[in-house]
Structures are given as structure tokens and as C-alpha cells.
Amino acid sequence: MIEKFVLFDRDGTLIDHVHHLVNLSEVKIKSDAVSALKLLRDFGFKFGVITNQSVIGRGLASVTQVEEINSYIMEYFMINDLNFAFFWMCPHIPEDSCSCRKPNIDLGKKAINQYAISIENSYFVGDQETDMQFSENLGLIPVQINEISNKSKIAVHCANNLLSAVAWIINDNKRK
């Protein structure tokens, strides 16, 4: 069965952006995240996260530290009856030229194949230009949260916050 998904970047999208986040105490879930994801869930979307975490490759954090942050985020949403199908990260720095770091699409292709994601009915929500490039390269509909980022020319829609982005996604999906 083909599934419709909304894939998310982590930092600046589901949680507040903290440059080189390594401390769990600095994690702040976006205030509108629970209500936004509940709207998507109730509209039949599933969720996943694909995030670049170069703090590992830079030696600023261990895989365990980043996984602790990711687990905290997933548990926060689970308490609110929201589940992510997957929460994947690339640990590399840009200079590693790996195939899993966004905007490269290996993690996205893996998700599409493993979860039978409908490309034409699915979206990627992120805040950075690399997120929009990743979405476009994968064939997903790119939606940008541009609270602190420059507006992307690739994004099909730019929103000031997650709830606004989700409202647009639901309306766009209804039009199809």
C-alpha cells in the first residue's frame, strides 16, 4: 500500500534551531508542533525525520548524545500520541562527500522504498536550502519554514511556522 508522508528536518523545524546542538537541556520543541502533527495524522499522513547531524563528524557530540536528543524528541511526541515511522540522521560533515547528507538523497530513497512512500502525495518540511534541494532531488513537495532562514526559490510554499506549513499541506493535498 502506497502511503502519504510528511518528512521533516529536525532543527529549526520540529525543534528550535540551536547551532551545533549537543546538549539535551537545550532542546525546545516548537510550540505548535504537537497541534500541527495531530492535524497531519488526522488527515492520514505518516511522519519521518531525516536530519544532518554534523556535530558527530565534527567531534562535538557522540552518536549516543545525538541519539539521546532524538529519543527525547520522539518520546515527547509519543506521549502526545504521535509516532514517527523513522528518525534517521547523517553523521557526516559536508567535506566527507557522503551520499546520505542532504541534499543527497540516499536516506530519502531508503525511506521511500522501506515505507512505500507516495512521492507525488508526500512533502518534506525543512528550514534550510539543503532541505529544499533534498526534497526537489527526491521528487517530494518542498515546504520551507523560514523563521530564520532566507526564503528558498525551490520551496513550493514558505511558512512562518510549522502550523501554517501544515495548513498549507492539508489544503494542497485536498486539491489533488
C-alpha positions as a printed NumPy array, in Angstrom:
array([[ 0.   ,  0.   ,  0.   ],
       [ 1.372,  3.395, -1.013],
       [ 1.484,  5.825,  1.95 ],
       [ 1.423,  9.604,  2.091],
       [ 4.094, 11.034,  4.354],
       [ 5.391, 14.309,  5.621],
       [ 9.114, 14.05 ,  6.164],
       [10.745, 16.597,  8.422],
       [14.114, 18.084,  9.079],
       [14.756, 18.217, 12.831],
       [16.442, 21.501, 13.768],
       [14.529, 24.695, 13.023],
       [11.503, 22.639, 12.003],
       [10.327, 20.395, 14.861],
       [12.612, 21.958, 17.458],
       [14.113, 25.42 , 17.801],
       [17.364, 25.828, 15.916],
       [20.459, 25.688, 18.132],
       [23.761, 25.905, 16.245],
       [25.605, 22.604, 16.772],
       [23.08 , 21.249, 19.267],
       [24.792, 18.781, 21.612],
       [23.054, 19.289, 24.971],
       [19.674, 17.73 , 25.67 ],
       [18.916, 20.631, 28.011],
       [18.888, 22.994, 25.012],
       [16.158, 21.103, 23.125],
       [12.954, 23.11 , 22.814],
       [10.102, 21.551, 20.861],
       [ 8.315, 24.083, 18.64 ],
       [ 5.222, 25.357, 20.457],
       [ 2.933, 24.46 , 17.545],
       [ 4.487, 21.069, 16.754],
       [ 2.026, 18.822, 18.583],
       [-1.074, 20.521, 17.192],
       [ 0.44 , 20.611, 13.685],
       [ 1.373, 16.93 , 13.668],
       [-2.027, 15.927, 15.072],
       [-3.689, 17.7  , 12.137],
       [-1.483, 15.801,  9.699],
       [-2.063, 12.474, 11.465],
       [-5.82 , 13.025, 11.466],
       [-5.647, 13.779,  7.746],
       [-3.94 , 10.408,  7.14 ],
       [-0.28 , 11.372,  6.923],
       [ 2.568,  9.394,  8.433],
       [ 5.814, 11.024,  9.577],
       [ 9.54 , 10.557,  9.355],
       [12.632, 12.619, 10.099],
       [15.788, 12.939,  8.02 ],
       [18.375, 15.212,  9.591],
       [22.014, 16.172,  9.066],
       [23.924, 15.934, 12.338],
       [27.468, 17.03 , 11.544],
       [28.119, 17.546, 15.275],
       [29.094, 13.861, 15.236],
       [31.526, 14.171, 12.317],
       [32.972, 17.347, 13.824],
       [33.69 , 15.529, 17.094],
       [31.397, 17.856, 19.074],
       [28.992, 15.084, 20.091],
       [28.915, 11.311, 20.098],
       [26.354,  9.215, 18.253],
       [24.948,  8.335, 21.686],
       [24.46 , 12.011, 22.61 ],
       [22.608, 12.758, 19.362],
       [20.526,  9.594, 19.667],
       [19.589, 10.699, 23.204],
       [18.315, 14.008, 21.787],
       [16.436, 12.199, 19.012],
       [14.905,  9.756, 21.525],
       [13.79 , 12.625, 23.728],
       [12.056, 14.269, 20.764],
       [10.371, 11.027, 19.679],
       [ 9.23 , 10.285, 23.254],
       [ 7.801, 13.793, 23.595],
       [ 5.655, 13.218, 20.525],
       [ 4.737,  9.642, 21.544],
       [ 3.382, 10.968, 24.858],
       [ 1.14 , 13.137, 22.692],
       [ 0.015, 10.098, 20.631],
       [ 2.223, 10.974, 17.652],
       [ 4.606,  8.401, 16.217],
       [ 7.399,  8.703, 13.686],
       [ 7.908,  5.788, 11.321],
       [11.637,  6.575, 11.335],
       [14.098,  9.122, 12.666],
       [17.274,  8.945, 10.583],
       [20.402, 11.049, 10.612],
       [23.535, 11.613,  8.605],
       [26.518, 11.99 , 10.974],
       [28.944, 13.289,  8.343],
       [30.431, 16.711,  7.695],
       [29.974, 18.293,  4.254],
       [33.606, 17.604,  3.334],
       [33.021, 13.846,  3.667],
       [31.03 , 13.917,  0.396],
       [28.807, 11.084,  1.603],
       [25.614, 10.086, -0.168],
       [23.41 , 10.326,  2.936],
       [23.932, 14.009,  3.787],
       [21.16 , 16.265,  2.499],
       [20.812, 17.445, -0.235],
       [21.973, 13.953, -1.337],
       [19.088, 11.532, -1.331],
       [20.227,  8.111, -0.113],
       [18.303,  8.334,  3.181],
       [15.261,  9.596,  1.28 ],
       [15.409,  6.755, -1.249],
       [15.744,  4.273,  1.609],
       [12.634,  5.753,  3.273],
       [10.619,  5.684,  0.039],
       [11.495,  2.041, -0.568],
       [11.125,  0.835,  3.029],
       [ 7.851,  2.646,  3.773],
       [ 6.187,  2.651,  0.322],
       [ 6.034,  6.457,  0.322],
       [ 3.927,  8.044, -2.394],
       [ 6.284, 10.645, -3.874],
       [ 3.571, 12.714, -5.535],
       [ 1.455, 12.884, -2.339],
       [ 4.254, 13.469,  0.152],
       [ 6.103, 16.512,  1.422],
       [ 9.39 , 17.488,  3.003],
       [ 9.371, 20.282,  5.575],
       [12.64 , 21.962,  6.46 ],
       [14.202, 25.326,  7.055],
       [17.453, 25.293,  5.075],
       [18.146, 25.469,  1.339],
       [19.718, 22.   ,  1.51 ],
       [16.358, 20.691,  2.779],
       [14.599, 22.203, -0.218],
       [17.233, 20.785, -2.594],
       [16.871, 17.361, -0.957],
       [13.101, 17.481, -1.381],
       [13.362, 18.552, -5.008],
       [16.052, 15.941, -5.768],
       [13.839, 13.244, -4.258],
       [10.655, 14.404, -6.   ],
       [ 8.809, 15.355, -2.801],
       [ 6.959, 18.658, -2.446],
       [ 9.317, 21.117, -0.686],
       [ 7.829, 23.258,  2.102],
       [10.012, 25.699,  3.99 ],
       [ 9.754, 27.087,  7.492],
       [11.59 , 30.376,  7.065],
       [11.544, 31.841, 10.558],
       [15.285, 32.456, 10.485],
       [16.304, 31.311,  7.002],
       [16.351, 33.092,  3.693],
       [13.356, 32.265,  1.534],
       [14.105, 29.435, -0.866],
       [13.356, 29.71 , -4.574],
       [12.865, 25.939, -4.658],
       [10.172, 25.756, -1.973],
       [ 6.645, 25.341, -3.315],
       [ 5.43 , 27.056, -0.146],
       [ 7.154, 29.097,  2.573],
       [ 5.579, 29.494,  6.006],
       [ 6.499, 31.422,  9.122],
       [ 5.792, 28.462, 11.395],
       [ 5.02 , 24.765, 11.393],
       [ 1.269, 25.107, 11.906],
       [ 0.981, 27.4  ,  8.892],
       [ 3.048, 24.973,  6.792],
       [ 0.799, 22.083,  7.842],
       [-2.377, 24.015,  6.989],
       [-0.98 , 24.594,  3.507],
       [-0.002, 20.908,  3.135],
       [-3.506, 19.748,  4.07 ],
       [-5.127, 22.205,  1.656],
       [-2.715, 21.242, -1.105],
       [-3.411, 17.567, -0.528],
       [-7.188, 18.195, -0.601],
       [-6.81 , 19.823, -4.043],
       [-5.302, 16.672, -5.508]])
